[in-house]
Amino acid sequence: MALSTKAFFASSIPPIAPKRIPQTPNSNPFSLTSLPSAHKHWSIAHQDKTILWSTPIERQRGRDDFSLQHEQKMEECGHVLRKVGKDDPFESLNMVNAVQRLGIDYYFQEEIEAILHSQYLKYISHGDCGHELHEVALRFRLLRQQGYYVPADIFNNFKDKEGKFNKELAEDIDGLMALYEASQLGIEGEDILEEAGNFSERLLNARVSQLDDNQIRVVGSTLRHPYHKSLARFMVKNFIGNFQDRNGWLNDLQQLAKMDFNMVQSMHQKEIVQISKWWTDVGLSKELKFARDQPLKWYTVSMACLTDPDMSDERVELTKPISLIYIIDDIFDVYGSLEELTLFTEAVNKWDFVALEQLPEYMKICFKALYDITNEISYKIYRKHGWNPIDSLRKTWAILFNAFLVEAKWFATGRSPKSEEYLTNAVVSSGVHVVLVHIFFLLGHRLNKEIVQLVDNIPGIISSPGTILRLWDDLGSAMDESQDGHDGSYIDYYMQENEGCSIKESREKVVGMILDAWKQLNKECLSPNPYPATFTKASLNLARLVPLLYSYDNNHCLPSLEEHMKSMLYESFTM
């Protein structure tokens, strides 16, 4: 359906989701992963596997020629990036921006770091970030994304004597878009960036009637999908579509991006075949008839978090614990009695088969799968990186089970927790920490006792995406004012504690809490921090994926996510 201008230029604030999906009998309203999507969209059918065997690259003649062309184009782009980096500081920022938006930045990490480090040194030596809004805002965003702290008060230079942003900036469309993008990198206490975001969004929306069609597309994309809070790989086609028929280095970068997209698409298709075979072999979908059968959806998380092409093995391995999170959630959510769930949780805490003797067969099957998969992943990590993570992985599963059990007890007894008590537990039961702890060890960078202890205790870089995910889900779980019932969301408990508080006011509070969680995550990613860049990127990508995972339509499907996956997996560029 056609979008109205108002909807088209909606900001990145989470939308109002449709009414709560009807609960399965005996389901647990506290479960984060309880919102279903149609199974037919996320299982891997036989015909899909047949199609996947014939990949884009394999359909092209001369695969070696393609690889050679890809490598030559990559060398050409790297040469231009290095040359521009020395000759033109602002143009080099534009190149870095384009490389990142085209999803090919992993090829040019050294060049990007050299350019940004040089510009950061110039800033701290001379205190000069430029004079034009576009340049200042772009440099600010790129440096912060790279982990360099640049104070937000550089934007005071664009205010008038009354301390408000200059109205003359309304004519600078590129500058306003860059300012809006920069405002997404704020941390706690940076009110000027909130002001900058509101100011730029308001002026861009006001100018829409005066823009041409291409400008409308670019401005709309900026406001709906600011780079820092979007998945670059999912937005590649959108970026190329907005900047077609350009000459010079941008055209070269786009050609490389198209080649790379097809190459990575081929890799993703092969990974899905591997996951499909594993999922069939492990047999949980046959043994646990009540559980979800959605390996493609589970793989989506791995694909979004780990974007580098050379992380193929890691994406396949990560999909395995993600699948278990959903299966275990279904056991707590739908099938298990409180007594069985208590014994199940005790068995996981002890990591002992003996504790399973009194449990039904389906729980024994699930525990065996959890036990085997965790040991197999631990062995692979030890063999590749020299560190055995079994204790950490066992601990993270125990923490998840304990959080699930708390919610099961609340539901079984009819107890309503305080909103903050609920949220503290719900961040854990989101399963985000299980995903990120597995990512941390699969990446295998900077493994030492100190950082492992830090990760084991769920630091902010792990809890912040968990908070974002849980609160996004709760926005969709909130009751309409006309509804009766108990949905078990933060909004529900907050309204119980604050008599007279409307659903609108409660939603606004949750939106503010999501923005605060993003500020915390932004701060965690600034240097110095103890985490490898690949891990901070994965944490950010998981937070970026959240809106796609929870933007349900009235049919309880995920049209945006499904469209992105269709594009990523089946629709290649014509070369």
C-alpha positions as CSV (number, residue, x, y, z in Angstrom):
1,M,0.0,0.0,0.0
2,A,1.2,3.5,-0.7
3,L,2.8,5.3,2.2
4,S,1.6,8.8,3.2
5,T,4.2,11.5,3.5
6,K,3.9,11.4,7.3
7,A,4.5,7.7,7.4
8,F,7.2,7.9,4.8
9,F,9.3,10.3,6.9
10,A,8.7,8.5,10.2
11,S,11.7,8.6,12.4
12,S,13.5,5.5,13.7
13,I,11.3,5.4,16.8
14,P,9.6,2.0,17.1
15,P,6.1,2.0,15.5
16,I,2.9,0.8,17.2
17,A,2.7,-2.9,16.6
18,P,-0.6,-4.7,15.9
19,K,-2.6,-6.2,18.8
20,R,-1.0,-8.9,20.8
21,I,-1.0,-12.3,19.1
22,P,-3.5,-14.7,20.7
23,Q,-1.8,-16.9,23.2
24,T,-1.4,-20.6,22.8
25,P,-3.1,-22.4,25.7
26,N,-0.8,-22.6,28.7
27,S,1.6,-20.2,27.0
28,N,3.9,-17.9,29.0
29,P,3.3,-14.2,28.3
30,F,6.8,-13.4,29.6
31,S,8.5,-15.2,26.8
32,L,10.3,-12.9,24.4
33,T,10.5,-15.3,21.5
34,S,6.8,-16.3,21.8
35,L,5.6,-14.2,18.8
36,P,5.3,-16.7,15.9
37,S,5.8,-16.1,12.3
38,A,4.2,-18.3,9.7
39,H,6.2,-21.5,9.6
40,K,6.1,-21.8,5.9
41,H,8.2,-18.6,5.5
42,W,11.0,-19.8,7.8
43,S,11.3,-23.5,7.3
44,I,13.5,-24.7,4.5
45,A,11.4,-26.7,2.0
46,H,12.9,-29.4,-0.2
47,Q,12.4,-27.2,-3.3
48,D,14.2,-24.3,-1.6
49,K,17.2,-26.6,-1.0
50,T,17.2,-27.7,-4.6
51,I,17.3,-24.0,-5.8
52,L,20.0,-23.2,-3.3
53,W,22.4,-25.8,-4.7
54,S,22.5,-23.8,-7.9
55,T,24.0,-20.5,-6.7
56,P,24.5,-17.2,-8.6
57,I,28.3,-17.6,-9.0
58,E,28.1,-21.2,-10.1
59,R,25.6,-20.2,-12.8
60,Q,28.1,-17.7,-14.2
61,R,30.6,-18.9,-16.8
62,G,34.2,-18.7,-15.8
63,R,34.1,-18.6,-12.0
64,D,37.8,-18.1,-11.9
65,D,37.4,-15.0,-14.2
66,F,34.8,-13.6,-11.8
67,S,37.1,-14.0,-8.8
68,L,39.9,-12.4,-10.8
69,Q,37.7,-9.4,-11.8
70,H,36.6,-9.1,-8.2
71,E,40.2,-9.0,-6.9
72,Q,41.2,-6.5,-9.6
73,K,38.3,-4.2,-8.8
74,M,39.1,-4.4,-5.1
75,E,42.7,-3.4,-5.7
76,E,41.6,-0.5,-7.9
77,C,39.2,0.8,-5.2
78,G,41.8,0.3,-2.5
79,H,44.3,2.4,-4.5
80,V,41.8,5.2,-5.0
81,L,40.9,5.1,-1.3
82,R,44.5,5.5,-0.3
83,K,45.2,8.3,-2.7
84,V,42.1,10.3,-1.9
85,G,42.9,9.8,1.8
86,K,46.1,11.7,1.3
87,D,44.9,14.4,-1.1
88,D,41.4,15.4,0.0
89,P,40.2,15.0,3.7
90,F,36.5,15.7,3.0
91,E,36.4,13.5,-0.1
92,S,38.1,10.7,1.8
93,L,35.3,10.9,4.4
94,N,32.7,10.6,1.6
95,M,34.5,7.5,0.3
96,V,34.6,5.9,3.7
97,N,30.9,6.6,4.1
98,A,30.2,5.0,0.7
99,V,32.3,2.0,1.3
100,Q,30.5,1.3,4.6
101,R,27.1,1.8,3.1
102,L,27.9,-0.5,0.3
103,G,28.8,-3.2,2.8
104,I,32.3,-3.7,1.5
105,D,34.2,-2.0,4.4
106,Y,35.6,-5.3,5.6
107,Y,38.0,-5.3,2.6
108,F,39.4,-1.8,3.5
109,Q,39.7,-1.8,7.3
110,E,43.4,-0.7,7.1
111,E,42.7,2.1,4.7
112,I,39.6,3.3,6.7
113,E,41.5,3.2,10.0
114,A,44.4,5.2,8.4
115,I,42.1,7.9,7.1
116,L,40.1,8.3,10.3
117,H,43.1,8.1,12.6
118,S,44.8,10.8,10.6
119,Q,41.7,13.0,10.8
120,Y,41.3,12.3,14.5
121,L,44.9,13.3,15.2
122,K,44.3,16.5,13.2
123,Y,41.3,17.3,15.4
124,I,43.0,16.7,18.8
125,S,46.0,18.7,17.6
126,H,44.2,21.7,16.2
127,G,40.6,21.4,17.5
128,D,39.3,21.8,14.0
129,C,36.5,19.5,12.6
130,G,35.6,21.8,9.7
131,H,33.2,24.7,9.2
132,E,30.5,23.3,6.9
133,L,27.7,21.3,8.6
134,H,27.9,18.4,6.2
135,E,31.6,17.9,6.7
136,V,31.6,18.4,10.5
137,A,28.6,16.0,11.0
138,L,30.0,13.4,8.7
139,R,33.4,13.5,10.3
140,F,31.9,13.3,13.8
141,R,29.8,10.3,12.9
142,L,32.5,8.3,11.2
143,L,35.0,9.0,14.0
144,R,32.5,7.9,16.7
145,Q,31.6,4.8,14.7
146,Q,35.3,3.9,14.7
147,G,35.5,4.3,18.4
148,Y,37.1,7.8,18.6
149,Y,35.5,10.1,21.1
150,V,34.8,13.5,19.6
151,P,32.8,15.9,21.9
152,A,29.4,16.7,20.8
153,D,29.8,20.4,21.6
154,I,31.4,20.9,18.2
155,F,27.8,21.4,17.0
156,N,27.5,24.6,19.2
157,N,29.3,26.3,16.2
158,F,26.0,26.0,14.3
159,K,23.9,27.7,17.0
160,D,22.8,31.4,17.2
161,K,23.2,33.8,20.1
162,E,20.1,32.4,21.7
163,G,21.6,28.9,21.8
164,K,19.3,27.5,19.1
165,F,20.4,25.9,15.8
166,N,20.5,28.4,13.0
167,K,17.4,28.5,10.9
168,E,19.6,29.2,7.8
169,L,20.6,25.5,8.0
170,A,17.2,24.7,6.5
171,E,18.7,25.2,3.0
172,D,21.5,22.7,3.6
173,I,19.8,19.4,2.9
174,D,23.0,17.3,2.8
175,G,24.1,19.0,6.1
176,L,20.8,18.3,7.8
177,M,20.9,14.6,6.8
178,A,24.4,14.3,8.1
179,L,23.4,16.0,11.3
180,Y,20.5,13.6,11.8
181,E,22.8,10.7,11.1
182,A,25.3,12.0,13.6
183,S,22.7,12.4,16.3
184,Q,22.3,8.6,16.5
185,L,25.7,8.3,18.0
186,G,24.8,10.1,21.3
187,I,25.7,8.9,24.8
188,E,24.1,9.8,28.1
189,G,24.2,13.5,28.9
190,E,24.6,14.7,25.3
191,D,21.5,16.8,25.1
192,I,22.8,18.7,22.2
193,L,22.7,15.6,20.0
194,E,19.0,15.0,20.9
195,E,18.3,18.6,20.0
196,A,20.3,18.2,16.8
197,G,18.2,15.1,15.9
198,N,14.9,16.7,16.5
199,F,15.9,19.9,14.7
200,S,17.2,18.2,11.6
201,E,14.3,15.8,11.4
202,R,11.8,18.6,11.7
203,L,13.4,20.7,9.0
204,L,13.9,17.8,6.6
205,N,10.2,16.9,6.9
206,A,9.3,20.5,6.4
207,R,11.3,20.7,3.1
208,V,9.8,17.6,1.5
209,S,7.4,19.5,-0.8
210,Q,10.4,21.4,-2.3
211,L,12.5,18.4,-3.1
212,D,12.8,16.4,-6.3
213,D,11.9,12.7,-6.4
214,N,15.5,11.5,-5.9
215,Q,16.0,13.8,-2.9
216,I,12.7,12.6,-1.4
217,R,14.0,9.0,-1.6
218,V,17.3,9.8,-0.1
219,V,15.9,12.0,2.7
220,G,13.2,9.4,3.5
221,S,15.7,6.6,3.6
222,T,17.9,8.7,6.0
223,L,15.1,9.4,8.4
224,R,13.7,5.8,8.4
225,H,17.0,4.0,8.3
226,P,19.9,6.1,9.8
227,Y,23.1,4.2,9.1
228,H,24.1,3.7,12.7
229,K,20.9,1.9,13.6
230,S,20.5,0.0,10.3
231,L,22.0,-3.2,8.9
232,A,24.3,-1.9,6.1
233,R,24.3,-5.2,4.2
234,F,20.4,-5.2,4.1
235,M,20.5,-1.6,2.7
236,V,23.0,-2.0,-0.1
237,K,20.5,-2.1,-2.9
238,N,18.7,0.9,-1.5
239,F,21.9,2.9,-1.4
240,I,22.9,1.9,-4.9
241,G,19.4,2.7,-6.2
242,N,19.6,6.2,-4.7
243,F,23.0,7.0,-6.3
244,Q,22.9,5.5,-9.8
245,D,24.6,6.8,-12.9
246,R,27.5,8.3,-11.0
247,N,31.0,8.5,-12.5
248,G,34.4,8.3,-10.8
249,W,35.1,6.3,-7.7
250,L,31.5,5.9,-6.6
251,N,30.7,4.0,-9.8
252,D,33.8,1.8,-9.2
253,L,32.7,1.1,-5.6
254,Q,29.2,0.2,-6.7
255,Q,30.6,-2.3,-9.3
256,L,32.7,-3.9,-6.6
257,A,29.7,-3.9,-4.2
258,K,27.5,-5.7,-6.8
259,M,30.1,-8.3,-7.4
260,D,30.6,-8.8,-3.7
261,F,26.9,-9.0,-3.0
262,N,26.5,-11.9,-5.5
263,M,29.6,-13.6,-4.1
264,V,28.4,-13.3,-0.5
265,Q,24.9,-14.4,-1.6
266,S,26.3,-17.6,-3.0
267,M,28.1,-18.2,0.4
268,H,24.9,-17.6,2.4
269,Q,23.0,-20.1,0.2
270,K,25.6,-22.8,0.8
271,E,25.4,-22.0,4.6
272,I,21.7,-22.5,4.5
273,V,22.1,-25.9,2.9
274,Q,24.6,-26.8,5.7
275,I,22.2,-25.7,8.4
276,S,19.3,-27.5,6.8
277,K,21.3,-30.7,6.8
278,W,22.3,-30.2,10.5
279,W,18.8,-29.4,11.5
280,T,17.4,-32.5,9.8
281,D,20.2,-34.7,11.3
282,V,19.7,-33.4,14.9
283,G,16.0,-34.4,14.6
284,L,14.5,-32.0,17.1
285,S,11.7,-31.0,14.8
286,K,10.6,-34.6,14.6
287,E,11.0,-35.4,18.3
288,L,9.5,-32.1,19.6
289,K,6.3,-31.7,17.5
290,F,5.2,-28.6,19.5
291,A,8.4,-26.7,18.9
292,R,9.0,-24.2,16.1
293,D,10.7,-25.3,12.9
294,Q,12.2,-22.1,11.6
295,P,15.9,-22.6,10.7
296,L,15.9,-19.9,8.1
297,K,14.7,-17.3,10.6
298,W,17.4,-18.5,13.2
299,Y,20.1,-18.2,10.5
300,T,18.9,-14.6,9.9
301,V,20.4,-13.6,13.2
302,S,23.7,-15.2,12.5
303,M,23.8,-13.6,9.0
304,A,23.0,-10.1,10.4
305,C,25.5,-10.3,13.3
306,L,28.5,-11.7,11.5
307,T,28.7,-10.0,8.1
308,D,32.3,-10.7,7.1
309,P,32.5,-13.3,4.3
310,D,35.3,-15.2,6.0
311,M,33.0,-15.9,9.0
312,S,31.0,-18.7,7.2
313,D,31.9,-21.4,9.8
314,E,31.0,-19.0,12.6
315,R,27.6,-18.2,11.1
316,V,26.7,-21.9,10.8
317,E,27.8,-22.7,14.3
318,L,26.0,-19.7,15.8
319,T,22.7,-20.8,14.3
320,K,22.8,-23.9,16.4
321,P,22.5,-22.3,19.9
322,I,20.1,-19.8,18.5
323,S,17.8,-22.7,17.4
324,L,18.1,-24.1,21.0
325,I,17.0,-20.8,22.5
326,Y,13.8,-20.9,20.6
327,I,13.2,-24.6,21.2
328,I,13.8,-24.3,25.0
329,D,11.6,-21.2,25.0
330,D,8.8,-23.3,23.5
331,I,9.2,-25.9,26.2
332,F,8.9,-23.2,29.0
333,D,6.3,-21.3,27.0
334,V,3.9,-24.0,25.9
335,Y,4.5,-27.5,27.1
336,G,6.2,-28.0,30.4
337,S,4.6,-28.1,33.8
338,L,6.1,-25.9,36.5
339,E,7.4,-29.0,38.4
340,E,9.1,-30.4,35.2
341,L,10.5,-27.0,34.3
342,T,12.0,-26.7,37.8
343,L,13.7,-30.1,37.5
344,F,14.8,-29.3,33.9
345,T,16.5,-26.1,35.2
346,E,18.2,-27.9,38.0
347,A,19.6,-30.4,35.5
348,V,21.1,-27.6,33.3
349,N,22.6,-25.9,36.3
350,K,24.3,-29.2,37.3
351,W,25.0,-30.1,33.7
352,D,24.2,-33.7,34.6
353,F,22.1,-36.4,33.0
354,V,21.4,-38.0,36.3
355,A,19.1,-35.1,37.3
356,L,17.0,-35.9,34.2
357,E,15.7,-39.3,35.4
358,Q,12.3,-38.0,36.5
359,L,11.7,-35.9,33.5
360,P,9.6,-36.7,30.3
361,E,11.4,-38.0,27.2
362,Y,11.2,-34.8,25.2
363,M,13.1,-32.9,27.9
364,K,15.8,-35.6,27.9
365,I,16.1,-35.2,24.1
366,C,16.4,-31.5,24.4
367,F,19.0,-31.6,27.1
368,K,21.1,-34.1,25.1
369,A,21.0,-31.8,22.1
370,L,22.0,-28.9,24.3
371,Y,24.8,-30.9,25.9
372,D,26.2,-32.3,22.6
373,I,26.0,-29.0,20.7
374,T,27.7,-27.0,23.5
375,N,30.5,-29.6,23.8
376,E,31.0,-29.7,20.0
377,I,31.1,-25.9,19.7
378,S,33.5,-25.7,22.7
379,Y,35.8,-28.3,21.1
380,K,35.9,-26.4,17.8
381,I,36.7,-23.1,19.5
382,Y,39.4,-24.8,21.6
383,R,40.9,-26.4,18.4
384,K,40.9,-23.1,16.5
385,H,41.7,-20.5,19.2
386,G,43.3,-22.5,22.0
387,W,40.7,-21.6,24.7
388,N,38.0,-24.0,26.0
389,P,34.8,-22.0,26.7
390,I,32.8,-24.9,28.1
391,D,32.5,-23.4,31.6
392,S,31.3,-20.0,30.2
393,L,28.8,-21.6,27.8
394,R,27.4,-23.8,30.5
395,K,27.0,-20.8,32.8
396,T,25.3,-18.7,30.1
397,W,22.7,-21.5,29.5
398,A,22.1,-21.9,33.2
399,I,21.5,-18.1,33.5
400,L,18.9,-18.3,30.7
401,F,17.1,-21.3,32.2
402,N,17.0,-19.6,35.6
403,A,15.4,-16.5,34.0
404,F,12.9,-18.6,32.1
405,L,12.0,-20.4,35.3
406,V,11.4,-17.1,37.2
407,E,8.9,-16.1,34.5
408,A,7.2,-19.5,34.5
409,K,6.7,-19.1,38.3
410,W,5.3,-15.7,37.9
411,F,2.8,-16.9,35.3
412,A,1.9,-20.1,37.2
413,T,1.2,-18.2,40.4
414,G,-0.4,-15.2,38.8
415,R,2.1,-12.9,40.5
416,S,2.8,-9.5,38.8
417,P,6.3,-8.3,39.4
418,K,7.4,-4.7,39.7
419,S,8.3,-3.2,36.3
420,E,12.0,-2.9,37.1
421,E,12.1,-6.5,38.5
422,Y,10.4,-7.7,35.4
423,L,12.8,-5.9,33.1
424,T,15.9,-7.0,34.9
425,N,14.9,-10.6,34.4
426,A,13.5,-10.1,30.9
427,V,16.7,-8.8,29.6
428,V,18.3,-12.1,30.5
429,S,15.4,-14.2,29.2
430,S,15.6,-12.5,25.9
431,G,18.5,-14.9,25.1
432,V,20.7,-12.1,23.8
433,H,23.5,-12.9,26.2
434,V,23.5,-16.5,25.0
435,V,23.9,-15.3,21.4
436,L,26.6,-12.7,22.1
437,V,28.6,-15.0,24.5
438,H,28.8,-17.6,21.7
439,I,29.8,-14.9,19.2
440,F,32.5,-13.7,21.5
441,F,34.1,-17.2,21.7
442,L,33.5,-18.1,18.1
443,L,35.4,-14.9,17.0
444,G,38.3,-16.0,19.3
445,H,39.9,-12.5,19.6
446,R,41.6,-11.3,22.8
447,L,40.8,-14.4,24.8
448,N,42.2,-14.1,28.3
449,K,41.0,-14.6,31.8
450,E,40.1,-11.0,32.5
451,I,37.9,-10.4,29.5
452,V,36.3,-13.8,29.8
453,Q,35.3,-13.0,33.4
454,L,33.9,-9.7,32.1
455,V,31.8,-11.3,29.4
456,D,30.6,-14.0,31.8
457,N,29.0,-11.3,33.9
458,I,26.9,-9.8,31.1
459,P,28.4,-6.3,30.7
460,G,26.7,-3.4,29.1
461,I,27.7,-4.3,25.6
462,I,25.7,-7.5,26.0
463,S,22.8,-6.2,28.3
464,S,22.1,-3.1,26.2
465,P,21.1,-5.1,23.0
466,G,19.0,-7.3,25.4
467,T,17.2,-4.3,26.8
468,I,16.6,-2.9,23.3
469,L,15.2,-6.3,22.1
470,R,13.0,-6.8,25.2
471,L,11.5,-3.3,25.1
472,W,10.9,-3.4,21.4
473,D,8.9,-6.6,21.9
474,D,7.0,-5.1,24.8
475,L,5.9,-2.2,22.6
476,G,4.2,-4.6,20.4
477,S,2.8,-6.5,23.4
478,A,1.1,-3.5,25.0
479,M,-2.7,-3.7,25.2
480,D,-4.9,-1.3,23.3
481,E,-6.8,0.9,25.7
482,S,-9.9,-1.0,24.8
483,Q,-8.4,-4.4,25.6
484,D,-8.8,-6.3,28.8
485,G,-6.3,-8.9,30.1
486,H,-2.8,-9.5,31.3
487,D,0.0,-9.4,28.7
488,G,3.0,-9.4,31.0
489,S,4.9,-6.5,29.4
490,Y,6.9,-3.7,31.0
491,I,4.1,-1.3,29.9
492,D,1.6,-3.4,31.7
493,Y,3.5,-3.4,35.0
494,Y,4.4,0.2,34.7
495,M,0.8,1.2,34.3
496,Q,-0.1,-0.9,37.4
497,E,2.4,1.0,39.4
498,N,1.5,4.4,38.1
499,E,-2.3,4.8,38.4
500,G,-3.8,7.1,35.8
501,C,-0.9,6.7,33.4
502,S,-2.2,6.2,29.9
503,I,-1.0,3.7,27.3
504,K,0.4,6.5,25.2
505,E,2.4,7.9,28.1
506,S,3.7,4.4,29.0
507,R,4.7,3.8,25.4
508,E,6.5,7.1,25.3
509,K,8.5,6.0,28.3
510,V,9.5,2.7,26.7
511,V,10.6,4.5,23.6
512,G,12.7,6.8,25.8
513,M,14.2,3.7,27.5
514,I,15.1,2.2,24.1
515,L,16.9,5.4,23.2
516,D,18.7,5.3,26.5
517,A,19.8,1.7,25.9
518,W,21.2,2.8,22.6
519,K,23.2,5.6,24.3
520,Q,24.6,3.0,26.7
521,L,25.6,0.7,23.8
522,N,27.2,3.7,22.0
523,K,29.3,4.4,25.0
524,E,30.4,0.8,25.4
525,C,31.7,0.9,21.8
526,L,33.9,4.0,22.3
527,S,37.6,3.5,22.8
528,P,39.2,2.5,24.9
529,N,37.2,-0.7,25.6
530,P,38.4,-4.2,26.2
531,Y,36.4,-5.8,23.3
532,P,37.6,-6.6,19.8
533,A,36.1,-4.5,17.0
534,T,34.4,-7.6,15.5
535,F,32.6,-8.2,18.7
536,T,31.3,-4.6,19.2
537,K,30.1,-4.7,15.6
538,A,28.2,-8.0,16.2
539,S,26.6,-6.4,19.3
540,L,25.6,-3.4,17.3
541,N,24.3,-5.5,14.5
542,L,22.1,-7.5,16.8
543,A,20.5,-4.3,18.2
544,R,20.1,-3.1,14.6
545,L,18.3,-6.3,13.7
546,V,15.7,-6.0,16.5
547,P,13.2,-3.7,14.6
548,L,13.0,-6.2,11.8
549,L,12.5,-9.1,14.1
550,Y,9.5,-7.4,15.9
551,S,7.8,-5.4,13.1
552,Y,4.8,-7.7,12.8
553,D,1.9,-6.8,10.4
554,N,-1.8,-7.5,11.1
555,N,-1.3,-11.1,9.8
556,H,1.4,-11.7,12.4
557,C,4.1,-12.0,9.7
558,L,7.3,-10.1,9.3
559,P,7.1,-8.5,5.8
560,S,10.1,-6.3,6.1
561,L,12.4,-9.1,7.3
562,E,11.0,-11.5,4.7
563,E,11.6,-8.9,2.0
564,H,15.2,-8.4,3.1
565,M,15.8,-12.1,3.2
566,K,14.4,-12.6,-0.2
567,S,16.6,-9.9,-1.6
568,M,19.7,-11.2,0.2
569,L,19.3,-14.8,-0.7
570,Y,17.5,-15.0,-4.0
571,E,17.8,-11.7,-5.9
572,S,21.3,-11.2,-7.3
573,F,22.7,-8.2,-9.2
574,T,22.9,-8.5,-13.0
575,M,26.5,-7.9,-13.9
